[in-house]
Amino acid sequence: GRVVTKFGTKKDKELESKKWQSEFRLWDKDLDGSLSEDEFLRFCAQHCGKKLKVAMKFMKNADEYKREIDTRDGLDDTFVLSFLPTIDQAIFQANLKTLKIHGGYPMTEYPYVMVMPAADRSLEDIYLKERPGENERRILLQQVAEGLQHLHDKGLVHVDLKKLNVVRVENRLKLIDLDAATEFRSSVGAKFSSGCLPPELFYKLVSPEDLKMHFNHWTNDGSTNHDLWQKVKPKGSFVVKSFQNEEDKLPYAVVKAHPSLDVWAFGALMYQMYSGEELVSTDINQDVLDDKIEQAATWTQEKLKTRIHNKILNGLVRDLLEKLLVVDPEDRITMDVVLGHSFFKVDTSGIQEVMHTVRQVDKKVDRVDQKLRCVIALSNEHLKQLARAKQDIMRGVFEATEVVIPTSFVILSLDFTKSLPENRQEKLDSLFNFMCKKTIDFGKSVAKAMKSNSAIISSGDPMFLYLVDEVEGTPVIPPVSDISVYPIRIDTQSPQFLAVVAPFLQAGLHLLHGIKTVTALAKCIGISNPTDSAVVNAIKVLEATKNESSVVDFNVVHSTVQAGNESPRLVQRIRGAALRELERFFNVNDPKKTYAGLHRTNTADGHALWTSRENTEKIISDKQPETLATAQEQASNIVLFYKQLLLVGKENKGDGINSNQMQKKEDEDVEEYACELTKKKNDPSEAKTIEKNCTCVLM
């Protein structure tokens, strides 16, 4: 993800080591002191974006490849593009015959490869396509100068400095192509681009002996390497002081590497970036054109000064170029002096004043922003408090006026006031399975009947309804000695009642406390101490049923009403119709309103709650048991159940109806449902029709 910094003080290295160790611990998820393949791939995906763009440089000559590898050793990647890990060269060369690029071009002539981070652009592209302004050009040139200064500090000369050999990586320019780089006082000229060379690297062949000597030196390469011969052959009797073997006799003395070579090249690059033209015209390979080589070889200081003054308007740029483009290499300034020139020392007094003003404005904007955030926060909190207050008031009024009957109950297959079963342990398991699964079956049967436009709901054996203590979270089972109407026998052949009771059953199931319910039911069938496995199995069945229930999401309806996405009138009608039908059921089956000894009380925020007399007194004295919070959600459960059933039907028969029509139809359906349930009780002759209407309305 990152390249390790190779240079810096001991303290810098220690800080960097600590940073790496901290990052390693962050990605070592299993804390085993190493990164697994998956951990390492996740690290790479985070830092490299899953794919890392790289640049691959393929090279022909082994000596140039080795020179570039060796030269980069010890260089700071802040200034020079670094290498990335790559395949072993022996493996690469063994598979070279199968490597083809650019439409099948074979790479057998390039047996050496280097992998480096991909740059976004070269300085050539930046100059031509981005058209940098005055300040941008100054920054770019400063970064190039810093790179050359770093090389010179390490005893190296780049020799081949040009815009194509400077690239931008992570918003900084870096030097590349160091295969021509040479140590101080070593011979230069084995690899070159003549367009950036100073006059001392050109030579005029003045005699036939010079020409013959030059030709003999390059004879073998001239016949086998056409491109190389085009670079070194005489052009108007001028040649570059190049060589392939220093031991051979040459018509000229080989030039030794010196920082002044890079200084001239830097001046030529700077001249082009400010004048818009090359100092000497070159071809596509940045080599001087045949008809311009004499100009490159015969510069005089007067000609250079005239050229600079004619093409450069900026006085500081002219002054610096006159110190860079100097014919005598001994008179050229060093890169240290270049970086200390006034051109790079911009007067920042005016900028500092502007920046001070900007900072003052920023502080004022921050203060205004903080005050604005406070106002927004207060406004949001005020709205939330208002919404909560409105919700609590409306819920309290509704609960206090409408919820006058218990609304939490479960169904069991036994009447515990009668004879006890023989196989008690197995009966305990079957009781829980029946209670949980039958509740879910009711909901599914009702929904299926609605969806299929049918009033048929499967019948079965009689079942018994037990009220639930909403504080204790257990079914209320009257003692055998008591004369009680509870449990209430239920006939499954009554689809109207099942449609009403199904959501209440599911809501009641969510209130049950697992261990308490198991203990209570076990005691009723004569098991004083149920086994651990029995308790665990029963709790698993109960929790699985809660997860499957269609009213699991307690807060859906309340939150949507709060956000204004539901019709309050519709919600009240849905719940009101269900409560009225349930109240009629209790009036018939419990006319004395004993409710199995449960008493009605209210929580602090207005919720109706049914529990024992003892718990009622605790609530009144503000000693509320912890389980009260669950009961507060029951109203939402009932609304959500019927709302889901309504939406199921709308999906089947609502095609082509717009949203306003569907909302109006929804209200009418709920009204119709309430009316139909009332008619059915008053007129048994319409029972079959009412059954059909009931299920259709709920769709």
C-alpha positions as CSV (number, residue, x, y, z in Angstrom):
1,G,0.0,0.0,0.0
2,R,2.8,2.4,0.8
3,V,6.5,2.5,-0.1
4,V,8.8,2.6,2.8
5,T,10.8,5.8,3.2
6,K,14.5,5.0,2.7
7,F,15.9,8.1,4.1
8,G,15.4,10.3,7.2
9,T,16.7,10.6,10.7
10,K,16.7,7.7,13.2
11,K,13.6,9.3,14.9
12,D,11.8,9.4,11.5
13,K,12.5,5.7,11.0
14,E,11.3,4.8,14.5
15,L,8.1,6.7,13.9
16,E,7.6,5.0,10.6
17,S,8.3,1.6,12.2
18,K,5.7,2.3,14.9
19,K,3.2,3.3,12.2
20,W,3.7,0.1,10.3
21,Q,3.4,-2.0,13.5
22,S,0.2,-0.2,14.4
23,E,-1.3,-0.8,11.0
24,F,-0.2,-4.4,11.1
25,R,-2.0,-5.0,14.3
26,L,-5.1,-3.4,12.8
27,W,-5.2,-5.9,10.0
28,D,-4.1,-8.9,12.0
29,K,-7.7,-9.8,12.9
30,D,-6.9,-13.1,14.7
31,L,-3.9,-11.6,16.5
32,D,-1.6,-14.5,15.6
33,G,1.3,-12.2,14.6
34,S,0.9,-12.8,10.9
35,L,-1.4,-11.9,8.1
36,S,-3.3,-14.7,6.4
37,E,-3.9,-14.5,2.7
38,D,-7.4,-13.2,3.2
39,E,-6.2,-10.5,5.6
40,F,-3.5,-9.4,3.3
41,L,-5.9,-9.3,0.3
42,R,-8.3,-7.1,2.3
43,F,-5.4,-4.8,3.2
44,C,-4.4,-4.6,-0.5
45,A,-8.0,-3.9,-1.4
46,Q,-8.2,-1.1,1.1
47,H,-4.9,0.6,0.1
48,C,-4.7,-0.2,-3.5
49,G,-8.4,-0.3,-4.6
50,K,-8.2,-4.0,-5.3
51,K,-6.3,-3.2,-8.5
52,L,-2.9,-1.5,-8.6
53,K,-1.9,0.2,-11.8
54,V,1.7,-0.3,-12.7
55,A,4.2,0.6,-15.4
56,M,6.4,-2.1,-16.9
57,K,9.6,-1.2,-18.7
58,F,10.9,-3.8,-21.1
59,M,14.6,-3.5,-22.0
60,K,16.9,-5.0,-24.6
61,N,20.4,-4.6,-23.2
62,A,21.6,-6.3,-20.1
63,D,24.1,-3.6,-19.3
64,E,21.5,-0.8,-19.4
65,Y,19.1,-3.0,-17.3
66,K,21.8,-3.6,-14.7
67,R,22.9,0.1,-14.7
68,E,19.3,1.2,-14.0
69,I,18.9,-1.4,-11.2
70,D,22.2,-0.5,-9.6
71,T,21.8,3.2,-10.0
72,R,18.4,3.3,-8.1
73,D,19.9,1.6,-5.0
74,G,20.0,4.2,-2.2
75,L,17.9,6.8,-4.0
76,D,15.0,8.5,-2.3
77,D,11.7,7.6,-4.0
78,T,10.5,11.2,-3.2
79,F,12.6,12.3,-6.2
80,V,13.1,9.1,-8.2
81,L,10.4,6.6,-9.2
82,S,10.9,3.5,-7.2
83,F,10.6,-0.2,-8.2
84,L,7.9,-2.6,-7.2
85,P,8.3,-6.3,-6.5
86,T,8.4,-8.2,-9.8
87,I,8.7,-11.7,-11.1
88,D,12.1,-13.4,-11.1
89,Q,13.9,-12.5,-14.3
90,A,14.7,-16.2,-15.0
91,I,11.0,-17.1,-14.9
92,F,10.2,-14.1,-17.0
93,Q,12.7,-15.0,-19.7
94,A,11.6,-18.6,-19.7
95,N,8.1,-17.6,-20.6
96,L,9.1,-14.7,-22.9
97,K,8.2,-16.5,-26.1
98,T,4.5,-16.5,-25.2
99,L,4.4,-12.8,-24.2
100,K,2.9,-10.6,-26.9
101,I,1.5,-7.1,-26.6
102,H,-0.1,-4.4,-28.7
103,G,-1.9,-6.7,-31.1
104,G,0.5,-9.6,-31.0
105,Y,3.9,-7.9,-31.1
106,P,6.5,-10.4,-29.8
107,M,8.6,-9.4,-26.9
108,T,11.5,-11.8,-27.4
109,E,13.9,-8.9,-28.1
110,Y,13.2,-7.4,-24.7
111,P,14.3,-10.1,-22.1
112,Y,14.5,-7.7,-19.1
113,V,11.5,-6.1,-17.3
114,M,11.1,-3.6,-14.4
115,V,7.8,-2.9,-12.6
116,M,7.1,0.6,-11.2
117,P,4.1,2.5,-9.9
118,A,2.1,3.9,-12.8
119,A,2.3,7.7,-13.3
120,D,-0.7,9.7,-14.3
121,R,1.2,11.9,-16.7
122,S,4.7,12.9,-17.9
123,L,5.9,16.5,-17.8
124,E,5.5,16.5,-21.6
125,D,1.8,15.8,-21.3
126,I,1.4,18.2,-18.4
127,Y,2.9,21.0,-20.4
128,L,1.0,20.3,-23.6
129,K,-2.4,19.3,-22.2
130,E,-2.7,21.1,-18.9
131,R,-1.1,24.4,-20.0
132,P,0.3,25.2,-16.5
133,G,0.4,28.9,-15.5
134,E,3.2,30.9,-14.0
135,N,3.0,29.5,-10.5
136,E,2.4,25.9,-11.6
137,R,5.4,26.0,-13.9
138,R,7.6,27.4,-11.1
139,I,6.4,24.5,-8.8
140,L,7.0,21.9,-11.5
141,L,10.5,23.2,-12.3
142,Q,11.4,23.3,-8.6
143,Q,10.5,19.6,-8.2
144,V,12.6,18.7,-11.2
145,A,15.5,20.7,-9.8
146,E,15.1,19.0,-6.4
147,G,15.3,15.6,-8.1
148,L,18.5,16.6,-9.9
149,Q,20.0,18.0,-6.7
150,H,19.3,14.7,-5.0
151,L,21.1,12.8,-7.8
152,H,24.1,15.1,-7.6
153,D,24.2,14.7,-3.8
154,K,24.5,11.0,-4.4
155,G,27.3,11.4,-6.9
156,L,25.2,10.7,-10.0
157,V,24.4,12.6,-13.2
158,H,21.2,11.9,-15.0
159,V,22.6,12.7,-18.5
160,D,19.2,12.2,-20.3
161,L,17.0,14.9,-18.7
162,K,13.9,15.8,-20.8
163,K,10.2,16.2,-20.2
164,L,9.4,12.6,-21.2
165,N,11.7,11.4,-18.4
166,V,9.9,13.3,-15.7
167,V,6.5,11.8,-14.5
168,R,3.9,12.8,-12.0
169,V,3.1,10.3,-9.3
170,E,0.8,11.2,-6.4
171,N,0.9,14.9,-7.3
172,R,4.7,15.1,-7.4
173,L,7.2,15.0,-10.2
174,K,9.8,12.2,-10.2
175,L,12.7,11.3,-12.4
176,I,12.7,8.1,-14.5
177,D,14.9,6.3,-17.1
178,L,18.2,6.2,-15.1
179,D,19.7,3.7,-17.6
180,A,21.9,6.6,-18.8
181,A,22.7,7.9,-15.3
182,T,26.5,7.9,-14.7
183,E,28.7,8.4,-11.6
184,F,30.8,11.5,-11.4
185,R,34.0,11.3,-13.6
186,S,32.8,8.2,-15.4
187,S,32.5,8.4,-19.2
188,V,29.1,9.5,-20.6
189,G,27.6,9.0,-24.0
190,A,26.8,5.3,-24.2
191,K,23.1,6.3,-24.1
192,F,21.8,9.8,-24.9
193,S,19.1,12.0,-26.4
194,S,21.1,14.7,-28.3
195,G,18.4,17.3,-27.9
196,C,19.3,17.9,-24.2
197,L,23.1,17.7,-24.6
198,P,25.4,20.7,-24.1
199,P,27.8,21.9,-26.8
200,E,30.8,20.0,-25.3
201,L,29.2,16.7,-26.2
202,F,29.2,17.4,-30.0
203,Y,32.3,17.0,-32.2
204,K,33.0,18.0,-35.8
205,L,34.8,15.4,-37.9
206,V,37.4,17.6,-39.6
207,S,39.4,15.0,-41.6
208,P,39.0,11.8,-43.5
209,E,40.9,10.0,-40.7
210,D,38.3,11.2,-38.2
211,L,35.5,10.0,-40.4
212,K,37.2,6.6,-40.9
213,M,37.9,6.2,-37.2
214,H,34.3,6.9,-36.3
215,F,33.0,4.6,-38.9
216,N,35.2,1.7,-37.8
217,H,34.1,2.1,-34.2
218,W,30.5,1.7,-35.2
219,T,30.9,-0.8,-38.1
220,N,29.4,-3.8,-36.4
221,D,26.5,-2.0,-34.9
222,G,25.9,0.0,-38.0
223,S,25.2,-3.2,-40.0
224,T,23.1,-5.0,-37.3
225,N,21.3,-2.1,-35.5
226,H,19.8,0.4,-37.8
227,D,18.2,2.6,-35.1
228,L,21.5,3.0,-33.2
229,W,23.4,3.9,-36.4
230,Q,20.8,6.6,-37.2
231,K,21.7,8.2,-33.8
232,V,25.5,8.1,-34.1
233,K,26.1,8.5,-37.8
234,P,27.6,11.9,-38.9
235,K,25.2,14.6,-39.7
236,G,26.8,17.4,-41.7
237,S,30.2,16.2,-40.3
238,F,28.9,16.6,-36.7
239,V,28.5,13.7,-34.3
240,V,27.8,13.1,-30.6
241,K,30.7,12.1,-28.5
242,S,29.3,8.7,-27.9
243,F,31.0,5.3,-27.7
244,Q,30.4,1.6,-27.3
245,N,33.8,0.5,-26.1
246,E,36.2,3.0,-24.4
247,E,39.2,0.9,-25.3
248,D,38.7,1.6,-29.0
249,K,40.4,4.5,-30.7
250,L,38.1,7.4,-31.2
251,P,38.5,10.8,-33.0
252,Y,37.5,12.6,-29.9
253,A,38.0,12.5,-26.1
254,V,35.2,10.9,-24.2
255,V,33.4,13.4,-21.9
256,K,33.4,12.6,-18.2
257,A,30.2,12.9,-16.1
258,H,29.7,16.2,-14.3
259,P,26.6,17.9,-12.8
260,S,27.0,20.7,-15.3
261,L,25.6,18.4,-18.0
262,D,22.3,18.2,-16.1
263,V,22.3,21.9,-15.5
264,W,22.4,22.6,-19.2
265,A,19.6,20.1,-19.8
266,F,17.5,21.7,-17.1
267,G,18.1,25.1,-18.7
268,A,16.9,23.7,-22.1
269,L,13.8,22.3,-20.4
270,M,13.0,25.5,-18.6
271,Y,13.5,27.5,-21.8
272,Q,11.0,25.4,-23.7
273,M,8.4,25.7,-20.8
274,Y,8.6,29.5,-20.9
275,S,9.2,30.2,-24.6
276,G,6.9,27.5,-26.1
277,E,9.7,26.2,-28.4
278,E,12.7,23.9,-28.2
279,L,16.1,25.4,-27.8
280,V,17.2,23.2,-30.7
281,S,14.6,21.4,-32.9
282,T,14.4,17.6,-32.3
283,D,12.7,14.6,-33.8
284,I,10.3,12.2,-32.2
285,N,13.2,10.6,-30.2
286,Q,14.3,14.0,-28.8
287,D,17.4,13.9,-31.0
288,V,18.6,17.0,-32.8
289,L,17.5,17.3,-36.4
290,D,20.2,16.8,-39.0
291,D,20.1,20.4,-40.2
292,K,20.2,21.7,-36.6
293,I,23.1,19.7,-35.2
294,E,25.6,22.5,-36.1
295,Q,23.6,25.0,-34.1
296,A,23.6,22.7,-31.1
297,A,27.3,22.2,-31.4
298,T,28.4,25.8,-32.0
299,W,26.4,27.9,-29.5
300,T,28.1,31.1,-28.4
301,Q,27.2,33.0,-25.2
302,E,26.1,36.0,-27.3
303,K,23.8,33.9,-29.4
304,L,22.2,32.3,-26.3
305,K,21.7,35.6,-24.6
306,T,20.0,37.1,-27.7
307,R,17.8,34.0,-28.0
308,I,16.8,34.2,-24.4
309,H,16.0,37.9,-24.4
310,N,14.0,37.6,-27.6
311,K,11.8,34.7,-26.4
312,I,11.5,35.2,-22.6
313,L,9.5,38.1,-21.0
314,N,9.9,37.3,-17.3
315,G,13.0,39.0,-16.0
316,L,13.7,36.4,-13.3
317,V,13.4,33.5,-15.8
318,R,15.8,35.3,-18.2
319,D,18.3,35.8,-15.4
320,L,18.2,32.2,-14.3
321,L,18.4,30.9,-17.9
322,E,21.5,33.0,-18.6
323,K,23.2,31.2,-15.7
324,L,22.0,27.8,-16.8
325,L,22.6,27.9,-20.6
326,V,26.3,28.7,-20.4
327,V,28.7,27.4,-23.1
328,D,31.6,26.9,-20.7
329,P,30.6,24.1,-18.3
330,E,32.9,25.5,-15.6
331,D,30.8,28.6,-15.5
332,R,27.4,26.9,-15.1
333,I,25.8,27.2,-11.6
334,T,25.1,24.2,-9.5
335,M,21.6,22.9,-8.6
336,D,22.0,24.2,-5.1
337,V,22.4,27.7,-6.5
338,V,19.5,27.1,-8.9
339,L,17.1,26.3,-6.0
340,G,18.4,29.4,-4.2
341,H,17.7,31.7,-7.1
342,S,15.2,34.5,-6.8
343,F,12.9,32.8,-9.3
344,F,12.1,30.2,-6.7
345,K,12.1,32.7,-3.8
346,V,8.7,34.3,-4.3
347,D,7.9,37.4,-2.2
348,T,5.2,36.1,0.1
349,S,4.6,39.2,2.1
350,G,1.4,40.1,0.2
351,I,0.3,36.5,0.2
352,Q,0.8,36.3,4.0
353,E,-1.4,39.3,4.5
354,V,-4.1,37.8,2.3
355,M,-3.8,34.5,4.1
356,H,-4.2,36.2,7.4
357,T,-7.4,37.9,6.2
358,V,-8.7,34.5,4.9
359,R,-8.0,32.9,8.3
360,Q,-9.9,35.6,10.1
361,V,-12.8,35.2,7.7
362,D,-12.7,31.4,8.2
363,K,-12.9,31.9,12.0
364,K,-16.0,34.1,11.6
365,V,-17.6,31.6,9.2
366,D,-16.9,28.8,11.7
367,R,-18.5,30.8,14.5
368,V,-21.6,31.4,12.3
369,D,-21.6,27.8,11.3
370,Q,-21.5,26.7,15.0
371,K,-24.4,28.9,15.9
372,L,-26.4,27.7,12.9
373,R,-25.8,24.1,13.9
374,C,-27.0,24.9,17.5
375,V,-30.1,26.5,16.1
376,I,-30.8,23.4,13.9
377,A,-30.1,21.1,16.7
378,L,-32.5,23.0,19.0
379,S,-35.1,23.0,16.3
380,N,-34.8,19.3,15.7
381,E,-34.9,18.5,19.4
382,H,-38.0,20.8,19.8
383,L,-39.7,19.0,16.9
384,K,-38.9,15.6,18.4
385,Q,-40.2,16.6,21.9
386,L,-43.3,18.0,20.3
387,A,-43.8,14.8,18.3
388,R,-43.3,12.6,21.4
389,A,-45.6,14.7,23.4
390,K,-48.3,14.6,20.7
391,Q,-47.8,10.8,20.3
392,D,-48.1,10.2,24.1
393,I,-51.2,12.4,24.5
394,M,-53.0,10.7,21.5
395,R,-52.0,7.2,22.6
396,G,-53.1,7.9,26.2
397,V,-56.5,9.2,25.1
398,F,-57.0,6.3,22.7
399,E,-55.9,3.7,25.2
400,A,-57.9,5.2,28.1
401,T,-61.1,5.3,26.0
402,E,-61.0,2.2,23.8
403,V,-58.8,-0.5,25.5
404,V,-61.3,-1.7,28.1
405,I,-60.7,-5.5,27.6
406,P,-57.5,-7.7,27.7
407,T,-55.8,-7.9,24.4
408,S,-53.0,-10.4,25.1
409,F,-53.8,-14.1,25.1
410,V,-52.5,-17.5,23.8
411,I,-54.2,-20.7,22.8
412,L,-53.5,-24.2,24.2
413,S,-54.8,-27.6,23.4
414,L,-55.7,-28.4,27.0
415,D,-58.2,-27.2,29.6
416,F,-56.1,-27.3,32.8
417,T,-59.1,-27.1,35.0
418,K,-60.1,-30.6,33.8
419,S,-58.2,-33.9,34.2
420,L,-54.4,-34.0,33.8
421,P,-52.6,-35.9,30.9
422,E,-50.9,-39.2,31.6
423,N,-47.6,-38.7,29.7
424,R,-46.8,-35.3,31.2
425,Q,-43.3,-34.7,29.8
426,E,-44.3,-35.4,26.2
427,K,-47.4,-33.3,26.8
428,L,-45.3,-30.3,27.9
429,D,-43.4,-30.4,24.6
430,S,-46.6,-30.8,22.6
431,L,-48.3,-27.9,24.5
432,F,-45.5,-25.5,23.5
433,N,-45.5,-26.7,19.9
434,F,-49.2,-26.4,19.7
435,M,-49.3,-22.9,21.3
436,C,-46.5,-21.5,19.1
437,K,-47.2,-23.2,15.8
438,K,-51.0,-22.9,15.9
439,T,-50.6,-19.1,16.4
440,I,-48.5,-18.8,13.3
441,D,-50.9,-21.1,11.4
442,F,-53.8,-18.8,12.2
443,G,-52.0,-15.8,10.8
444,K,-51.0,-17.7,7.6
445,S,-54.5,-19.2,7.2
446,V,-56.1,-15.8,7.5
447,A,-53.6,-14.2,5.0
448,K,-54.0,-17.1,2.6
449,A,-57.8,-16.9,2.7
450,M,-57.6,-13.2,2.0
451,K,-55.0,-13.6,-0.8
452,S,-57.0,-16.4,-2.5
453,N,-60.3,-14.5,-2.2
454,S,-61.7,-17.4,-0.2
455,A,-63.4,-17.5,3.2
456,I,-62.3,-21.1,3.9
457,I,-60.1,-21.6,7.0
458,S,-59.1,-25.1,8.0
459,S,-60.8,-26.5,11.1
460,G,-59.4,-28.7,13.8
461,D,-59.9,-29.9,17.4
462,P,-61.3,-27.4,20.0
463,M,-58.7,-25.1,21.5
464,F,-58.7,-23.0,24.7
465,L,-57.9,-19.3,25.1
466,Y,-55.8,-18.2,28.1
467,L,-55.3,-14.5,29.0
468,V,-51.7,-13.3,29.4
469,D,-50.4,-11.4,32.4
470,E,-48.6,-8.6,30.4
471,V,-46.2,-7.8,33.3
472,E,-45.2,-11.4,34.3
473,G,-45.2,-12.6,30.7
474,T,-47.1,-15.8,31.5
475,P,-50.5,-17.3,30.6
476,V,-53.0,-17.0,33.5
477,I,-54.2,-20.5,34.4
478,P,-57.0,-20.5,37.0
479,P,-56.7,-23.1,39.9
480,V,-58.7,-26.3,39.4
481,S,-60.7,-25.4,42.5
482,D,-61.9,-22.0,41.1
483,I,-65.1,-21.7,39.2
484,S,-64.0,-19.7,36.2
485,V,-65.1,-19.2,32.6
486,Y,-61.4,-19.4,31.7
487,P,-60.0,-20.9,29.6
488,I,-62.5,-20.1,26.9
489,R,-63.1,-22.8,24.4
490,I,-62.6,-21.7,20.7
491,D,-64.1,-23.3,17.7
492,T,-61.9,-23.0,14.7
493,Q,-64.8,-23.0,12.3
494,S,-65.4,-19.2,12.9
495,P,-63.3,-17.3,10.3
496,Q,-64.6,-13.9,11.5
497,F,-63.3,-14.4,15.0
498,L,-60.0,-16.0,13.7
499,A,-59.4,-13.0,11.5
500,V,-59.8,-10.7,14.5
501,V,-58.0,-12.8,17.1
502,A,-54.9,-13.8,15.0
503,P,-52.9,-10.6,15.4
504,F,-53.8,-10.5,19.2
505,L,-52.5,-14.0,19.5
506,Q,-49.2,-13.2,17.8
507,A,-48.8,-10.1,19.9
508,G,-49.5,-12.0,23.1
509,L,-46.9,-14.6,22.1
510,H,-44.3,-11.9,22.0
511,L,-45.1,-10.9,25.6
512,L,-44.4,-14.4,27.0
513,H,-41.4,-14.8,29.2
514,G,-39.7,-18.1,28.2
515,I,-38.6,-19.6,31.5
516,K,-41.7,-18.4,33.5
517,T,-44.1,-19.8,30.9
518,V,-42.4,-23.2,30.8
519,T,-42.4,-23.3,34.6
520,A,-46.1,-22.3,34.8
521,L,-47.3,-24.8,32.2
522,A,-45.2,-27.6,33.7
523,K,-46.6,-27.0,37.1
524,C,-50.2,-27.2,35.7
525,I,-49.6,-30.6,34.3
526,G,-48.0,-31.9,37.4
527,I,-44.2,-31.4,36.7
528,S,-42.8,-29.5,39.6
529,N,-39.2,-29.4,38.3
530,P,-39.0,-29.6,34.5
531,T,-35.7,-30.9,33.1
532,D,-33.1,-28.5,31.7
533,S,-33.5,-30.0,28.2
534,A,-37.2,-29.5,28.4
535,V,-36.9,-25.9,29.4
536,V,-34.3,-25.2,26.7
537,N,-36.3,-26.9,23.9
538,A,-39.5,-25.0,24.9
539,I,-37.6,-21.7,24.9
540,K,-36.1,-22.4,21.5
541,V,-39.6,-23.2,20.0
542,L,-41.0,-19.9,21.5
543,E,-38.1,-17.8,20.3
544,A,-38.3,-19.3,16.8
545,T,-42.0,-18.6,16.6
546,K,-41.4,-15.0,17.7
547,N,-38.9,-14.6,14.9
548,E,-41.4,-16.0,12.3
549,S,-44.3,-14.0,13.5
550,S,-45.6,-11.4,11.1
551,V,-45.8,-8.8,13.8
552,V,-42.2,-8.9,14.9
553,D,-41.4,-5.4,14.0
554,F,-43.0,-3.5,16.9
555,N,-42.2,0.0,15.8
556,V,-43.2,0.0,12.1
557,V,-46.6,1.5,12.4
558,H,-45.8,4.0,15.1
559,S,-42.7,5.3,13.2
560,T,-44.6,5.6,9.9
561,V,-47.5,7.5,11.6
562,Q,-44.9,9.7,13.3
563,A,-43.3,10.5,10.0
564,G,-46.7,11.4,8.4
565,N,-46.7,8.4,6.0
566,E,-49.9,6.8,7.4
567,S,-53.4,8.0,7.7
568,P,-54.2,8.3,11.5
569,R,-57.9,7.9,10.6
570,L,-57.1,4.6,8.9
571,V,-55.0,3.3,11.8
572,Q,-57.7,4.2,14.3
573,R,-60.4,2.5,12.2
574,I,-58.4,-0.7,11.8
575,R,-57.7,-1.1,15.4
576,G,-61.1,0.1,16.5
577,A,-62.9,-2.5,14.4
578,A,-60.7,-5.3,15.8
579,L,-61.2,-4.1,19.4
580,R,-65.0,-3.9,19.0
581,E,-65.2,-7.4,17.7
582,L,-63.0,-8.7,20.5
583,E,-65.1,-6.9,23.1
584,R,-68.2,-8.6,21.7
585,F,-66.5,-11.9,22.1
586,F,-65.7,-11.2,25.8
587,N,-69.2,-9.9,26.5
588,V,-70.5,-13.3,25.3
589,N,-68.0,-15.6,27.0
590,D,-67.1,-13.5,30.2
591,P,-70.3,-11.5,30.9
592,K,-69.1,-10.7,34.5
593,K,-65.8,-9.3,33.2
594,T,-63.6,-11.4,35.6
595,Y,-60.8,-11.5,33.1
596,A,-59.2,-14.4,35.0
597,G,-58.3,-12.1,37.8
598,L,-56.4,-9.5,35.7
599,H,-56.9,-5.8,36.4
600,R,-56.5,-2.9,34.0
601,T,-54.0,-0.1,34.8
602,N,-52.1,2.5,32.8
603,T,-48.4,3.0,32.4
604,A,-46.8,6.5,32.8
605,D,-47.2,7.3,29.1
606,G,-50.8,6.2,28.8
607,H,-50.6,2.5,27.8
608,A,-53.3,0.2,29.0
609,L,-51.9,-2.8,30.8
610,W,-53.5,-6.0,32.2
611,T,-51.9,-7.7,35.1
612,S,-52.5,-9.0,38.6
613,R,-53.8,-6.9,41.5
614,E,-50.3,-7.0,43.2
615,N,-48.6,-5.7,40.1
616,T,-51.3,-3.1,39.6
617,E,-50.5,-1.7,43.0
618,K,-46.8,-1.6,42.3
619,I,-47.4,0.3,39.1
620,I,-49.6,2.8,40.8
621,S,-46.9,3.4,43.3
622,D,-44.4,3.8,40.4
623,K,-42.6,0.5,41.1
624,Q,-42.9,-0.7,37.6
625,P,-41.5,-4.1,36.7
626,E,-38.9,-4.2,33.9
627,T,-41.2,-6.1,31.5
628,L,-43.6,-3.2,31.0
629,A,-41.7,-1.8,28.0
630,T,-42.8,-4.8,25.9
631,A,-46.5,-4.2,26.5
632,Q,-46.2,-0.7,25.2
633,E,-45.7,-2.0,21.7
634,Q,-48.8,-4.2,21.5
635,A,-51.0,-1.5,19.8
636,S,-48.6,-1.2,17.0
637,N,-48.6,-5.0,16.4
638,I,-52.4,-5.1,15.9
639,V,-52.3,-2.2,13.4
640,L,-49.3,-3.6,11.5
641,F,-51.0,-7.1,11.1
642,Y,-54.2,-5.7,9.6
643,K,-52.2,-3.2,7.5
644,Q,-50.2,-6.0,6.0
645,L,-53.4,-8.0,5.2
646,L,-54.8,-4.9,3.5
647,L,-51.7,-4.4,1.4
648,V,-51.7,-8.1,0.3
649,G,-55.1,-7.6,-1.1
650,K,-54.3,-4.4,-2.8
651,E,-51.4,-6.0,-4.7
652,N,-53.9,-8.5,-6.2
653,K,-56.8,-6.2,-7.1
654,G,-55.2,-2.7,-7.1
655,D,-53.6,-2.7,-10.6
656,G,-54.4,0.4,-12.5
657,I,-55.6,2.3,-9.4
658,N,-53.7,5.4,-8.5
659,S,-52.5,6.1,-5.0
660,N,-55.3,8.5,-4.1
661,Q,-57.9,6.1,-5.2
662,M,-56.3,3.3,-3.2
663,Q,-56.1,5.4,-0.1
664,K,-59.8,6.2,-0.4
665,K,-60.6,2.6,-1.1
666,E,-58.6,1.6,1.9
667,D,-60.7,3.8,4.2
668,E,-63.9,2.5,2.7
669,D,-62.8,-1.2,3.1
670,V,-62.1,-0.7,6.8
671,E,-65.5,0.9,7.4
672,E,-67.1,-1.9,5.4
673,Y,-65.2,-4.5,7.5
674,A,-66.5,-3.1,10.8
675,C,-70.0,-2.9,9.5
676,E,-70.0,-6.5,8.1
677,L,-68.8,-7.9,11.4
678,T,-71.7,-6.1,13.2
679,K,-74.3,-7.4,10.7
680,K,-73.2,-10.9,11.0
681,K,-73.9,-10.9,14.8
682,N,-77.3,-9.4,14.2
683,D,-78.4,-11.5,11.2
684,P,-77.2,-15.2,11.2
685,S,-78.9,-15.7,7.9
686,E,-76.2,-13.7,6.2
687,A,-73.4,-15.7,7.8
688,K,-72.0,-17.2,4.7
689,T,-72.0,-13.9,2.8
690,I,-70.5,-12.1,5.7
691,E,-67.7,-14.6,5.9
692,K,-66.8,-13.9,2.3
693,N,-67.0,-10.1,2.7
694,C,-64.8,-10.3,5.8
695,T,-61.9,-12.0,4.1
696,C,-62.2,-9.9,0.9
697,V,-62.2,-6.6,2.9
698,L,-59.1,-7.6,4.8
699,M,-57.2,-8.2,1.6
